[in-house]
Amino acid sequence: MDADLILYHSPQTRSSGVRILLEELGAPHHLEVLDLRSGQGREPAYLGVNPLGKVPALRHGDALITEQAAIYLYLADLFPERGLAPPIGDPLRGPYLRWMVFYGSSFEPAVVDRALQREPGPQAMSPYGTFDAVLNTVVDALTPGPYLLGERHSAADVLWGAALSWTTSFKLVPEEPAIMAYLARINARPAVRTIMAAEAALATELEAART
């Protein structure tokens, strides 16, 4: 690959899933670590990367990508030989794109509104409808198993595995049997185990540096 991949990252955040994806892809990269708790995400240097001050962000040569789903889509397409993104023309490409976008457009807004005890708003204005409808959609998709695309593991499963892990652990999403069975499969993957151990070590390192 001509250009280096740089991931702007803070441990145990939404960018942890991107680390897992990079591990699944076997993608060489450089980790640019930010301590968000110390305010590094709000410093001018990083706001020039992402004006929202959030991670993840990805730089690849002259390309700068923010937003979780965009980064997952970019990386999975960048390494087609790994088979984590159905190509255009594959019947699974549509469902794959649907699940990549559904997370940020419907699932997370529904979870945040429920956690903050906010009403979703009128049906015509709500990006997701109702929390129960979103949850049922996810459970129905996971029930056949083993993955969102059936037998095929994809970058969408990396995204949803990370998302459902933190939302169930914080009790923001109920521990439905289909969700927990799915998480058991996802979290048993070597890439997940490797990165979760690395994330815990990195978080400890940053905590020690603050004291």
C-alpha positions as CSV (number, residue, x, y, z in Angstrom):
1,M,0.0,0.0,0.0
2,D,1.5,3.3,-1.1
3,A,0.2,5.5,1.8
4,D,0.2,4.8,5.5
5,L,-3.0,4.4,7.4
6,I,-3.2,6.6,10.6
7,L,-6.0,5.9,13.1
8,Y,-6.8,8.7,15.5
9,H,-7.9,6.8,18.5
10,S,-8.8,6.9,22.2
11,P,-9.1,3.6,24.1
12,Q,-12.4,2.1,25.0
13,T,-14.4,4.4,22.7
14,R,-16.2,4.0,19.4
15,S,-12.9,3.8,17.7
16,S,-12.1,0.6,19.5
17,G,-14.2,-1.2,16.8
18,V,-12.0,0.3,14.1
19,R,-9.0,-1.2,15.8
20,I,-10.7,-4.6,15.7
21,L,-11.5,-4.1,12.0
22,L,-7.9,-3.3,11.2
23,E,-6.9,-6.4,13.1
24,E,-9.4,-8.5,11.1
25,L,-8.0,-7.0,7.9
26,G,-4.4,-7.5,8.9
27,A,-3.9,-3.8,7.9
28,P,-0.6,-2.1,8.8
29,H,-1.3,1.2,10.4
30,H,-0.1,3.8,12.8
31,L,-2.1,4.6,16.0
32,E,-2.3,8.3,16.9
33,V,-3.5,8.1,20.5
34,L,-5.6,10.9,22.1
35,D,-6.5,11.1,25.7
36,L,-10.0,12.5,25.5
37,R,-10.3,12.7,29.2
38,S,-7.4,15.1,29.3
39,G,-9.1,17.3,26.6
40,Q,-6.8,16.4,23.7
41,G,-9.8,16.0,21.5
42,R,-10.6,19.7,21.9
43,E,-7.1,20.9,21.1
44,P,-6.7,22.9,17.8
45,A,-4.4,20.3,16.2
46,Y,-7.1,17.6,16.5
47,L,-10.0,19.9,15.7
48,G,-8.3,20.4,12.4
49,V,-8.7,16.6,11.8
50,N,-12.3,16.4,13.1
51,P,-14.0,19.6,14.1
52,L,-16.4,17.7,16.4
53,G,-13.4,16.6,18.5
54,K,-14.5,12.9,18.3
55,V,-12.8,9.7,17.4
56,P,-12.4,7.7,15.3
57,A,-10.8,9.5,12.4
58,L,-8.7,7.9,9.7
59,R,-6.0,9.4,7.4
60,H,-4.9,7.5,4.3
61,G,-2.5,9.6,2.3
62,D,-4.5,12.7,1.3
63,A,-7.8,11.1,2.3
64,L,-9.3,12.0,5.7
65,I,-12.3,10.1,6.8
66,T,-14.4,10.7,9.9
67,E,-17.7,9.0,11.0
68,Q,-17.7,5.4,12.1
69,A,-19.6,3.9,9.2
70,A,-17.6,5.8,6.6
71,I,-14.3,4.5,8.1
72,Y,-15.6,0.9,8.2
73,L,-16.8,1.1,4.6
74,Y,-13.5,2.7,3.5
75,L,-11.3,0.1,5.1
76,A,-13.2,-2.9,4.2
77,D,-13.2,-1.8,0.5
78,L,-9.5,-1.0,0.7
79,F,-8.7,-4.6,1.5
80,P,-11.1,-6.6,-0.8
81,E,-9.0,-9.7,-0.6
82,R,-10.0,-10.1,3.1
83,G,-13.7,-10.5,2.1
84,L,-15.2,-8.3,4.7
85,A,-17.2,-6.2,2.2
86,P,-19.5,-7.8,-0.4
87,P,-18.5,-6.1,-3.7
88,I,-20.9,-4.1,-5.9
89,G,-22.9,-6.7,-7.8
90,D,-23.0,-9.2,-4.9
91,P,-26.6,-9.6,-3.7
92,L,-25.3,-9.2,-0.1
93,R,-24.0,-5.7,-0.9
94,G,-27.4,-4.0,-0.3
95,P,-28.0,-5.7,3.1
96,Y,-24.4,-5.0,4.1
97,L,-24.8,-1.3,3.3
98,R,-28.1,-1.2,5.1
99,W,-26.6,-2.5,8.3
100,M,-23.6,-0.2,8.1
101,V,-25.9,2.8,7.9
102,F,-28.7,1.6,10.2
103,Y,-26.4,1.8,13.2
104,G,-25.8,5.5,13.1
105,S,-29.0,6.6,11.5
106,S,-31.5,4.7,13.6
107,F,-30.0,2.5,16.3
108,E,-27.7,4.9,18.2
109,P,-30.2,7.8,18.1
110,A,-32.9,5.4,19.5
111,V,-30.6,4.2,22.2
112,V,-29.5,7.7,23.2
113,D,-33.1,9.0,23.4
114,R,-34.1,6.0,25.5
115,A,-31.1,6.5,27.8
116,L,-31.9,10.2,28.3
117,Q,-35.6,9.4,28.7
118,R,-36.5,11.6,25.7
119,E,-39.4,11.0,23.4
120,P,-38.5,10.2,19.8
121,G,-40.6,13.0,18.5
122,P,-43.4,12.9,15.9
123,Q,-43.2,9.9,13.5
124,A,-42.5,12.2,10.6
125,M,-39.6,13.8,12.3
126,S,-38.0,10.8,14.1
127,P,-35.0,9.3,12.3
128,Y,-35.9,5.9,13.7
129,G,-39.6,5.6,14.6
130,T,-39.6,3.9,18.0
131,F,-37.0,2.2,20.2
132,D,-39.0,-1.1,20.2
133,A,-39.2,-1.1,16.4
134,V,-35.4,-0.6,16.1
135,L,-34.7,-3.3,18.7
136,N,-37.0,-5.8,17.1
137,T,-35.4,-5.1,13.7
138,V,-32.0,-5.9,15.2
139,V,-33.1,-9.0,17.0
140,D,-34.9,-10.3,13.9
141,A,-31.8,-9.9,11.9
142,L,-29.6,-11.7,14.4
143,T,-32.0,-14.6,15.1
144,P,-31.1,-16.7,12.1
145,G,-27.4,-16.2,12.7
146,P,-24.6,-16.6,12.8
147,Y,-24.0,-13.2,11.3
148,L,-25.9,-10.3,10.0
149,L,-25.4,-11.6,6.4
150,G,-26.1,-15.2,7.3
151,E,-23.0,-17.4,7.1
152,R,-20.8,-14.5,5.9
153,H,-18.9,-12.5,8.5
154,S,-18.4,-8.9,7.4
155,A,-17.3,-5.5,8.5
156,A,-20.9,-4.9,9.6
157,D,-20.4,-7.5,12.3
158,V,-17.3,-5.8,13.6
159,L,-19.4,-2.6,13.9
160,W,-22.4,-4.2,15.5
161,G,-20.4,-6.5,17.7
162,A,-18.6,-3.5,19.2
163,A,-21.9,-1.5,19.4
164,L,-24.0,-4.2,21.1
165,S,-21.2,-5.0,23.5
166,W,-21.1,-1.5,25.0
167,T,-24.8,-0.9,24.8
168,T,-25.7,-4.2,26.6
169,S,-22.9,-3.7,29.2
170,F,-24.3,-0.3,30.1
171,K,-27.8,-1.8,30.2
172,L,-28.9,0.5,27.4
173,V,-30.1,-2.4,25.3
174,P,-31.7,-5.5,26.9
175,E,-29.8,-8.7,26.9
176,E,-32.1,-10.5,24.4
177,P,-31.0,-14.1,23.8
178,A,-30.3,-13.5,20.0
179,I,-28.1,-10.5,20.9
180,M,-26.2,-12.3,23.6
181,A,-25.6,-15.4,21.4
182,Y,-24.4,-13.1,18.6
183,L,-22.0,-11.3,21.0
184,A,-20.6,-14.6,22.3
185,R,-19.7,-15.5,18.7
186,I,-18.2,-12.1,17.9
187,N,-16.3,-11.8,21.1
188,A,-14.7,-15.2,20.7
189,R,-13.0,-14.1,17.5
190,P,-9.2,-13.8,17.9
191,A,-9.1,-10.2,16.6
192,V,-11.6,-9.1,19.2
193,R,-9.7,-10.8,22.1
194,T,-6.4,-9.3,20.9
195,I,-7.7,-5.7,20.6
196,M,-9.7,-5.8,23.8
197,A,-6.6,-6.8,25.7
198,A,-4.6,-4.0,24.0
199,E,-7.3,-1.5,24.7
200,A,-7.3,-2.3,28.5
201,A,-3.5,-1.9,28.5
202,L,-3.7,1.4,26.7
203,A,-6.4,2.7,29.0
204,T,-4.3,1.8,32.0
205,E,-1.2,3.5,30.5
206,L,-3.2,6.7,29.9
207,E,-4.6,6.6,33.4
208,A,-1.1,6.3,34.9
209,A,0.1,9.2,32.8
210,R,-2.6,11.4,34.3
211,T,-1.6,10.7,37.9
